[in-house]
């Protein structure tokens, strides 16, 4: 078959015919192994080397082929084996050729070649495979052709009418190709695409895009494909020249330009942007971007990413120099200012237990991110943390910072939490049959123009869970905690109930609770159901709550997630004291394809003098409001979730939250609705009422096309928020678009309208065209 590997026949050569045989040819191995494919299963014969007699003229030799008779023993590069299988092996004395025919398979290491026939011409030295050929290399790439000249390494030489299918999905076809001694391939009149050439049913299909070129060069060492005279074709139409195009065949990212983005916005006019991706090494890269606007100064951005032995991090920055409008102002500043944004994050696994992670986000001013459509957040949060965790303990040392953007809060009133230390340890051995967890926590909050607070506490919690003989699940809990606080400049906090007393304050907390669940399981309408009544008793002695500053427990609201919590405040600074009973019922039903789950509950406080909770939270009287949640799901077609709170006196809906999705992945409708009608003092910024509806949908048609849209509408009226200018209907933003998407191409057009103007982030319509070719980049 291959030079230096195929039969070195004797001077008076044999005419060999081994029908249905599979032969193992081994360099440096004088033995040959034969497996008879057509014989009975499991029959294998090992034949030691023997001296082969010369055949009589006109007769087949009738002897098995022996490796040392047909292979030169060349061990200069060490022993190497090539597995060789074929239905028929022949030698033609007249033409001095050896031919293997019928299901020919050659294997060497991770490489293999399948062909209808393989011929070695001893006179010319040419080894040719013909028919339906598939070559698989050691990297998993496949070559399909009908004629190929092979090297002695089972690699391609000259080829015709070939298709290269790369492991990562790209495909390269050409009329002719040649391969040099280094493994590099030059292709003539070639085409490349990452699109599939068959559909899910196995039928042929034309790629939606391809790159054609007169010459294509494939570098085996770098796995790069270089094009000369290349053009981009979409749906068979040539639309764009691509000079100097280079792509990676192995899925690696390659340095090069992205496809430009084009848009039109109300704030910046026409926008044209493009990026250059620079692959610095296998573990790090840099993306540089430029943005040009007709109604704003140009902007640049950069993103650097790196993967290390311990973890990964990235740094992104935006910068421009232009005019801006301060928040709540309608006049542009007289001077241009530097404007920008920095975002960096990362995570590192220092050893088996220790991790370090962080995220830093800073903007030059309050409206930069919104004007340039980078983010619509109203606050930027930054955090750094060093943590250790093992089977029974956890320690976190962290710092938190927040930058106010689209809110009226003075930045000087925004807290910086540094440090925040939390340590927890779970005892390995049970105590009185229950698990014990110890916790220590400390926090320091600093404001440039506001109240400063420091806090430290230690607590121990004991939990014991048992299942009774009747099937009740009983959980007993005991908790003790001691707190120390220090605060100053308390009068600078606007809301009096958040301030606490100046100076040093201390308090002790003790809580005992018993929680009982009793599930009942049975059949229901052809399915199954689980009905679980639940009762909880919690007792906590009176606590000096209002003497303590409230920094982390302000946004209190009764809902299904905290109904049975020991402390229904979200943080540590407020603790619900007194004695209360909480009761509810949970019901779950399962039918073929369907799942229903609903929960409802209420609590009752034994004492009626309680002023810790603000009015409207559902917890200010002895009987709380009713809270519940209902979930309905049908396969992957329907998802419905409803959360609610009902006024205990008149069943008025105080909280109404609906999230629903109907449809498939390609055609669907999403609805989100939120109503908070709690009648709360609007000056409590953490508890404001609002009403909002969110709609989104997509309709697929013509297999790969779809139209999509979304809308967000503020339905809050002035009775709920007196600061609003609109009264009950205020569109915030809408979006509408059309898109095409298949396995390798995506493009579309999007229209969006913003109805809210914030400084230089103007209201109005914006348009954007996007275009994405999978696996393609520009050099």
Protein Blocks (a to p, Z undefined) as FASTA:
>chain_A
ZZhkaccddfbdcddddehiacdddehiabdcdddfklcehiacdddddddddddehiae
kiacdfklmpccdfknopaddddddfbdcddfklopacdeehiacdehjbccddfbdcdd
fknopacdehjdddddfkopacddfbdcddfkopafbdehiadddfklpacddfbdcddf
kopacdehiaddfbdfbdfkopacddfbdcddfbdcddfklopacdehiacdeehiafbd
cehiacdfklpaceddddddddddfklopaddddddddfbfkbccdddddddfkbccddd
dddddddfkbccdddddddddddddehiabdcfbdcddddddddddddfblmbccddddd
ddfbfklmmmnomaccfbdcdddddddddfkbccdddddddddfkbcbdfklpccddddd
ddddddfbdcehiacdddddddddddfkbccddddddddddddddddfkopacddddddd
ddddddehklmpmblklnopghjdddddddddddddddddddeehiacdddddddddddd
dddfklpccfklmmgcddfklmmgmblcfblmbccedjddddddddddddehiacddddd
ddddfbfcdckbcghklpmbmbdcddddddddehjlbccdddddddfklopafbdcdddd
eddfkbccddddddddehpafklmklcccddddddddddeehlaccdddddddfbdfklm
mmbmbghiacfbdcdddddddfkbccdddddddfbdghjlcgddddddddddehiacZZ
